């Protein structure tokens, strides 16, 4: 078993243990905290955790979605703040040569053309948001504008996901881009 498979197995096991507490009052803020952390470690399957948690506790779908959206937004603002204060050099220390990858070049070109429209589009889709947040921060986008646009996109995305997970799980296989995240949390889509 390779490193990736071991990590995925560990993540799945941890999530399954965590979700035994889905009915606790501290659970929604806790998954919001995981959404904050995901902006820095990028291995937490937030979409899958949210959907599977909504399936386990359907009456809390709105609260779960709201906490994950707030957490994701706060994490984005923290990432943008670090980039603003530390600069591109800080990013390159953490992710060497990331600025030479195709996704970086793609994000940079699209951000130059579309700016905050791209930020919203990424926030409302399953794409990773870190590259566009970094671009927005390097472009000195005001944090309040960045936070507002990210929150709007994230709340739309997470409300849809949580609602489908809690009210119509049979349609999960129609939600684009989340099948892998659901598999990571132990939910099989057929």
C-alpha positions as CSV (number, residue, x, y, z in Angstrom):
1,X,0.0,0.0,0.0
2,X,1.4,3.4,-1.1
3,X,1.6,6.6,1.0
4,X,-1.4,8.1,-0.7
5,X,-3.5,5.0,0.0
6,X,-2.4,4.9,3.6
7,X,-3.2,8.6,4.0
8,X,-6.6,8.2,2.4
9,X,-7.4,5.2,4.7
10,X,-6.3,7.2,7.7
11,X,-8.5,10.2,6.7
12,X,-11.5,7.9,6.1
13,X,-11.0,6.3,9.5
14,X,-10.7,9.6,11.3
15,X,-13.8,11.0,9.6
16,X,-15.8,7.9,10.5
17,X,-14.8,8.3,14.1
18,X,-15.5,12.0,14.1
19,X,-19.0,11.5,12.6
20,X,-20.0,9.5,15.5
21,X,-20.4,12.9,17.2
22,X,-22.4,14.5,14.5
23,X,-25.3,15.1,17.0
24,X,-23.1,17.1,19.4
25,X,-23.4,20.8,19.7
26,X,-19.7,21.3,19.0
27,X,-19.7,19.3,15.8
28,X,-20.8,22.1,13.3
29,X,-18.2,24.6,14.6
30,X,-15.6,21.8,14.6
31,X,-16.1,21.0,10.9
32,X,-15.9,24.8,10.3
33,X,-12.5,24.7,11.9
34,X,-11.5,21.8,9.6
35,X,-12.6,24.1,6.7
36,X,-10.2,26.8,8.0
37,X,-7.4,24.3,8.2
38,X,-8.0,23.0,4.7
39,X,-6.9,26.3,3.3
40,X,-3.4,25.4,4.5
41,X,-3.1,21.6,4.4
42,X,-5.5,20.9,1.4
43,X,-6.1,17.2,2.4
44,X,-9.4,17.6,4.3
45,X,-12.4,16.5,2.2
46,X,-14.7,19.3,3.4
47,X,-17.4,18.6,0.7
48,X,-17.5,14.9,1.6
49,X,-17.6,15.6,5.4
50,X,-20.4,18.1,4.9
51,X,-22.5,15.9,2.7
52,X,-22.0,12.7,4.8
53,X,-22.7,14.7,8.0
54,X,-25.9,16.1,6.4
55,X,-26.9,12.6,5.5
56,X,-26.4,11.4,9.1
57,X,-28.1,14.4,10.7
58,X,-30.6,15.8,8.1
59,X,-32.2,18.4,10.4
60,X,-28.9,20.1,10.9
61,X,-28.1,20.6,7.2
62,X,-28.3,24.4,7.3
63,X,-26.1,24.8,10.4
64,X,-23.5,22.4,9.0
65,X,-23.4,24.3,5.7
66,X,-23.2,27.7,7.4
67,X,-20.3,26.6,9.7
68,X,-18.3,25.1,6.8
69,X,-18.9,28.2,4.6
70,X,-17.8,30.5,7.5
71,X,-14.8,28.3,8.2
72,X,-13.8,28.2,4.5
73,X,-14.1,32.0,4.3
74,X,-12.1,32.6,7.4
75,X,-9.4,30.2,6.2
76,X,-9.3,32.1,2.9
77,X,-8.9,35.4,4.6
78,X,-6.1,34.0,6.9
79,X,-4.3,32.6,3.8
80,X,-4.7,36.0,2.0
81,X,-3.4,37.8,5.1
82,X,-0.4,35.6,5.3
83,X,0.3,36.1,1.6
84,X,-0.2,39.9,1.9
85,X,2.2,40.2,4.8
86,X,4.8,37.5,3.8
87,X,4.6,37.8,0.0
88,X,5.1,35.2,-2.8
89,X,8.4,34.1,-1.2
90,X,6.4,32.6,1.7
91,X,4.3,30.6,-0.7
92,X,7.4,29.4,-2.5
93,X,8.9,28.3,0.8
94,X,5.9,26.1,1.5
95,X,5.2,25.0,-2.1
96,X,8.5,25.2,-4.0
97,X,8.1,25.9,-7.7
98,X,4.3,26.1,-7.4
99,X,4.5,29.2,-9.6
100,X,5.8,27.1,-12.4
101,X,2.9,24.6,-12.5
102,X,0.2,24.6,-15.1
103,X,-2.6,25.3,-12.5
104,X,-0.6,28.4,-11.4
105,X,-0.2,29.7,-14.9
106,X,-3.9,29.0,-15.7
107,X,-5.1,30.7,-12.5
108,X,-2.8,33.7,-13.1
109,X,-4.1,34.1,-16.7
110,X,-7.7,33.8,-15.7
111,X,-7.3,36.1,-12.7
112,X,-5.8,38.8,-14.9
113,X,-8.8,38.5,-17.3
114,X,-11.6,38.0,-14.9
115,X,-10.5,39.0,-11.4
116,X,-13.1,38.7,-8.8
117,X,-15.5,36.9,-11.1
118,X,-13.0,34.0,-11.1
119,X,-12.8,34.1,-7.3
120,X,-16.6,33.7,-7.1
121,X,-16.6,31.0,-9.8
122,X,-14.0,29.0,-7.9
123,X,-15.7,29.6,-4.5
124,X,-19.0,28.2,-5.8
125,X,-17.4,25.1,-7.5
126,X,-15.4,22.1,-6.2
127,X,-12.1,23.6,-7.6
128,X,-9.4,24.2,-5.0
129,X,-9.5,27.9,-4.1
130,X,-6.0,28.4,-2.7
131,X,-4.4,29.5,-6.0
132,X,-7.0,32.1,-6.8
133,X,-6.9,33.4,-3.2
134,X,-3.1,33.8,-3.5
135,X,-3.6,35.6,-6.8
136,X,-6.2,37.9,-5.3
137,X,-4.0,38.6,-2.4
138,X,-0.9,39.3,-4.5
139,X,-3.1,41.7,-6.5
140,X,-3.8,43.5,-3.2
141,X,-7.6,42.9,-3.3
142,X,-9.2,44.4,-0.2
143,X,-9.8,41.6,2.4
144,X,-13.4,42.6,3.0
145,X,-14.2,42.3,-0.8
146,X,-12.4,39.0,-1.0
147,X,-14.2,37.6,2.1
148,X,-17.6,38.8,0.8
149,X,-17.2,37.1,-2.6
150,X,-15.8,33.9,-1.2
151,X,-18.5,33.7,1.5
152,X,-21.2,34.3,-1.1
153,X,-19.8,31.5,-3.4
154,X,-19.2,29.1,-0.5
155,X,-22.5,29.5,1.2
156,X,-24.3,28.8,-2.2
157,X,-22.1,25.8,-2.8
158,X,-22.4,24.3,0.7
159,X,-26.1,25.0,1.1
160,X,-26.8,23.0,-2.1
161,X,-24.5,20.2,-1.1
162,X,-25.9,19.9,2.4
163,X,-29.5,20.1,1.2
164,X,-29.0,17.4,-1.4
165,X,-27.2,15.3,1.2
166,X,-30.0,15.6,3.7
167,X,-33.1,15.7,1.5
168,X,-32.2,14.0,-1.8
169,X,-29.1,11.8,-1.5
170,X,-30.1,9.8,-4.6
171,X,-29.0,12.8,-6.6
172,X,-25.5,13.0,-5.2
173,X,-24.0,11.3,-8.2
174,X,-25.2,14.2,-10.3
175,X,-23.2,16.8,-8.3
176,X,-20.2,17.5,-10.3
177,X,-16.7,17.1,-8.8
178,X,-17.5,15.6,-5.4
179,X,-17.4,11.8,-6.0
180,X,-13.8,11.5,-4.8
181,X,-14.4,13.5,-1.7
182,X,-17.4,11.4,-0.8
183,X,-15.4,8.2,-1.3
184,X,-12.7,9.6,1.0
185,X,-15.4,9.9,3.7
186,X,-16.7,6.4,3.2
187,X,-19.8,7.3,1.2
188,X,-20.2,5.3,-2.0
189,X,-22.2,6.8,-4.9
190,X,-23.9,4.4,-7.3
